[in-house]
Amino acid sequence: MGEHKDRMLRNEWYLDEPDLVEDHDRRRAGWERPAPIAIGADAWLGAGVIICPGVTIGPDSVVGAGSVVTRDVGERVLVAGNPARTVRRI
């Protein structure tokens, strides 16, 4: 993500990557499935944000600090909370 200059990521955010789990038998059994995380242009992620696998953050959106994003975030919205919910359109 370092090459994307149009994203604003505050410190201490976490992109959930289940493919790092060492128990490969559980993965093969379907307990975890890796999925890509997409962050749109000009999106801002606050400090301490957790983004789960398979989630897309839309362009021009803001994710509030400490939020846990479990579902896709639309374009130009502010989301916050655990789980993250739309606060308002921006």
C-alpha positions in Angstrom: 0.0 0.0 0.0 3.0 2.3 0.3 2.8 3.2 -3.4 -0.7 4.6 -3.1 -0.3 8.3 -2.3 -4.0 9.0 -2.5 -4.9 7.0 0.7 -4.7 8.4 4.2 -3.9 5.7 6.7 -3.3 6.7 10.3 -1.0 4.8 12.6 -1.8 1.4 14.1 -4.4 0.1 11.6 -4.8 -3.6 10.9 -5.7 -5.4 7.8 -6.9 -8.9 8.7 -4.9 -11.5 6.7 -6.0 -15.0 7.7 -3.5 -16.5 5.2 -0.8 -15.9 7.9 -2.3 -18.6 10.2 0.0 -21.5 10.7 -2.8 -24.2 11.1 -3.2 -25.1 7.4 -5.4 -28.1 8.2 -8.1 -25.7 9.6 -7.8 -23.6 6.5 -8.2 -26.6 4.2 -11.3 -27.6 6.2 -12.9 -24.2 5.4 -12.5 -22.5 8.8 -10.7 -19.5 7.2 -10.6 -18.2 3.7 -8.3 -15.4 2.6 -9.9 -12.7 0.6 -8.5 -9.4 -0.8 -9.1 -6.1 0.9 -9.6 -3.1 -1.4 -9.2 0.5 -0.3 -10.5 3.1 -2.7 -8.8 6.4 -3.8 -8.7 9.2 -1.3 -10.1 6.9 1.5 -9.0 7.7 5.1 -8.6 5.1 7.8 -8.4 6.3 11.4 -6.0 4.9 14.0 -6.7 1.4 15.3 -9.0 0.4 12.4 -9.5 -3.3 11.7 -10.6 -4.4 8.2 -11.7 -7.9 7.8 -11.0 -10.1 4.7 -13.0 -9.5 1.6 -14.0 -5.9 2.5 -13.9 -3.0 0.1 -13.6 0.6 1.3 -15.1 2.9 -1.3 -13.4 6.0 -2.7 -13.5 9.2 -0.7 -14.8 7.4 2.4 -13.6 7.8 6.0 -13.4 5.0 8.6 -13.4 6.3 12.2 -10.7 5.4 14.7 -11.0 2.1 16.4 -13.7 0.8 13.9 -14.0 -2.8 12.9 -15.1 -3.0 9.3 -16.8 -6.3 8.5 -18.8 -5.3 5.4 -18.2 -3.2 2.3 -18.2 0.6 2.8 -19.8 2.6 0.0 -18.4 5.7 -1.8 -18.2 9.0 0.1 -19.5 7.9 3.5 -18.3 8.1 7.1 -18.4 4.8 9.0 -17.5 4.2 12.6 -18.1 1.6 15.4 -17.8 -2.1 16.1 -19.1 -3.3 13.7 -18.6 -0.2 11.6 -21.9 1.4 10.5 -22.7 4.4 8.3 -22.8 7.6 10.3 -23.5 9.9 7.3 -22.8 10.6 3.7 -20.0 13.1 2.9 
